[in-house]
Amino acid sequence: MKKVGLLYRESLVNQIKKGVSASDNVFLLSYSNVSGLQMNDLRKSLKRTGASMCATKNSIARLALKEMECEELSGKVYGQTALIWGGADSSEISKILIKFIRSSENTIVQGGLLQGRLLQKDDIKKLSELPSKDVLLATLLAALQSPLTRLAGALNAKTRDLLSLLKQLSEKKGGK
């Protein structure tokens, strides 16, 4: 029979593994001297984007990441660490994290994973400077629609010119 502490640790490891494997993006946030109110605000901001945050003991986080074969990321776990995963838009999550880092001292983003690729601190900062997924999709849609709109306008202009000529001809011949 297993002890309660061991069962609890195993459930935390499974929770972390489930969250990380179900998500395309994972971030490690190192924090110290951060109030509970600030952490709750961060959690609420992340929840709005569909992301989750899990603050756990480093040994448990390292164990879960090593079991998932993320040794590079498990080596970045030190100090008080929170794992952030989920959310459809990694750019929005990184913007929230960078904003949180600027507003509170003693916090840094240690690294992360984006679709299986290891991210460094600088990569996450660059990711936060990108426009959101919705803005990028709107820009792509506008770029795709632009040639079609111009073609339709050109075709309509020729038809409009022909109708104008026919109207002028009919007025010249005495028609209405």
C-alpha positions in Angstrom: 0.0 0.0 0.0 1.4 3.4 -1.0 1.7 6.3 1.3 -0.5 9.3 0.9 2.4 11.6 0.1 3.6 9.3 -2.6 0.2 9.2 -4.2 -0.1 13.0 -4.0 3.3 13.4 -5.7 2.3 10.9 -8.4 -0.9 12.7 -9.1 1.0 16.0 -9.4 3.5 14.5 -11.8 0.6 13.1 -13.9 -1.2 16.4 -13.8 1.9 18.2 -15.1 2.6 15.5 -17.8 -1.0 15.7 -18.9 -1.0 19.5 -19.2 2.3 19.7 -20.9 1.6 16.9 -23.4 -1.8 18.3 -24.3 -0.4 21.7 -25.1 1.7 23.1 -27.9 3.3 25.7 -25.7 4.9 25.5 -22.2 6.6 28.3 -20.3 8.7 28.2 -17.1 8.4 31.2 -14.8 10.8 31.7 -11.9 9.4 34.0 -9.2 10.3 35.1 -5.7 8.9 37.6 -3.3 5.7 37.8 -5.3 2.5 38.3 -3.4 -0.5 35.9 -3.6 -2.6 38.8 -5.1 -0.1 39.3 -7.9 -0.1 35.5 -8.6 -3.9 35.4 -8.7 -3.9 38.3 -11.1 -1.5 36.4 -13.3 -3.6 33.3 -13.1 -6.7 35.2 -14.1 -5.0 36.9 -17.0 -3.7 33.5 -18.2 -7.1 31.9 -17.8 -8.7 34.4 -20.2 -6.4 33.1 -22.9 -7.1 29.5 -22.0 -3.8 28.9 -20.3 -3.2 27.1 -17.0 -0.5 27.7 -14.4 0.9 25.1 -12.0 3.2 26.0 -9.2 4.8 22.9 -7.7 8.0 21.7 -6.0 11.0 21.7 -8.3 11.7 18.0 -7.8 8.2 17.1 -9.0 8.4 19.5 -12.0 11.9 18.0 -12.9 10.6 14.5 -12.6 7.6 15.1 -14.8 9.7 16.9 -17.5 12.3 14.1 -17.4 9.6 11.4 -17.8 8.4 13.4 -20.9 12.0 13.4 -22.3 12.3 17.2 -21.9 15.7 17.2 -20.2 16.7 20.6 -21.5 13.7 22.2 -20.0 13.9 20.2 -16.7 17.5 21.7 -16.3 16.0 25.2 -16.3 13.8 24.5 -13.2 15.3 26.3 -10.2 14.0 28.6 -7.4 10.3 29.0 -7.1 9.0 27.9 -10.5 5.6 27.9 -12.1 4.7 26.0 -15.3 2.3 27.6 -17.7 0.8 25.7 -20.5 -2.2 25.7 -22.8 -4.0 28.4 -24.6 -4.3 28.6 -28.4 -2.1 31.6 -28.9 1.4 31.4 -27.5 2.0 35.0 -28.4 -0.7 36.2 -26.1 0.6 34.1 -23.2 4.2 35.4 -23.7 2.8 39.0 -23.7 1.1 38.4 -20.4 4.3 36.9 -18.9 6.5 39.8 -20.1 4.0 42.3 -18.8 4.0 40.5 -15.4 7.8 40.4 -15.3 8.0 44.2 -15.9 5.5 44.8 -13.1 7.1 42.6 -10.5 10.6 42.3 -9.4 12.5 39.0 -9.0 10.6 37.2 -11.8 12.1 35.8 -15.0 10.9 33.5 -17.8 13.4 30.7 -17.7 12.5 29.1 -21.0 9.8 27.1 -22.6 8.7 24.8 -25.4 6.8 25.8 -28.5 5.6 22.8 -30.5 8.4 20.7 -29.2 11.1 23.3 -29.8 13.1 24.6 -26.9 12.7 28.4 -26.3 15.3 30.6 -24.6 14.5 33.8 -22.7 15.2 35.9 -25.7 12.9 33.8 -27.9 10.0 34.4 -25.5 10.6 38.1 -25.6 10.6 38.0 -29.4 7.5 35.9 -29.4 5.7 38.5 -27.2 6.5 41.2 -29.8 4.6 39.3 -32.5 1.1 40.3 -33.3 -1.6 38.0 -32.1 -2.9 35.1 -34.1 -6.1 36.9 -35.0 -4.2 39.9 -36.4 -1.9 37.7 -38.4 -4.9 35.8 -39.9 -6.6 39.1 -40.7 -3.5 40.3 -42.5 -3.2 37.0 -44.5 -6.9 37.2 -45.4 -6.5 40.8 -46.6 -3.5 39.8 -48.7 -5.4 37.0 -50.3 -8.5 39.1 -51.0 -6.6 42.0 -52.4 -5.9 40.6 -55.9 -9.4 39.2 -56.2 -11.0 42.5 -55.2 -8.9 44.4 -57.8 -9.8 41.8 -60.5 -13.5 42.2 -59.7 -13.2 46.0 -59.8 -11.4 45.8 -63.2 -14.1 43.5 -64.7 -16.9 45.7 -63.3 -15.2 48.8 -64.8 -15.2 47.4 -68.3 -18.9 46.4 -67.9 -19.7 49.8 -66.5 -17.9 51.5 -69.5 -19.8 49.4 -72.0 -23.1 50.2 -70.4 -22.3 53.9 -70.4 -21.4 53.8 -74.1 -24.6 51.9 -74.9 -26.7 54.5 -73.0 -25.0 57.4 -74.7 -25.6 55.7 -78.1 -29.3 55.1 -77.4 -29.7 58.8 -76.2 -28.0 60.0 -79.4 -30.5 58.0 -81.5 -33.4 59.4 -79.5 -34.1 56.6 -77.1 -34.8 57.0 -73.5 
